[in-house]
């Protein structure tokens, strides 16, 4: 009898840990997207692409070694087919800028479409994009890089 009680007591923390890990794995993406949306409430339009797409930035942080971290948003004038698929109406990304070399590397990207009721929905999420902001995606990289790298604090 005492052995059975000890076995049950050992089982309970394991089950609790398993449930905690499972909850964290399920809720983490929701929390990250929510935090990005909340942190990006102060979008500042910085210009337009040649196609008329509005480009905005938010939450610029100055880092060491002449680097910056910023949120970038592109609102496509018309739903756009991009190398990642589509049609997308908006793209948001967390981007690290190396102001010394002019390189821009997204750490996370979210591509939005509209569902049948007209609401924004994340239709694709990416973590790597070699073509970020280049001509295939609207040609906004130079505009964003110049604006973000001009920020000093």
Beta strands, then each sheet from edge to edge (+ up, - down):
strand 1: 44-48
strand 2: 54-63
strand 3: 67-82
strand 4: 85-98
strand 5: 103-114
strand 6: 120-126
sheet 1: 1+ 2- 3+ 4- 5+ 6-
end
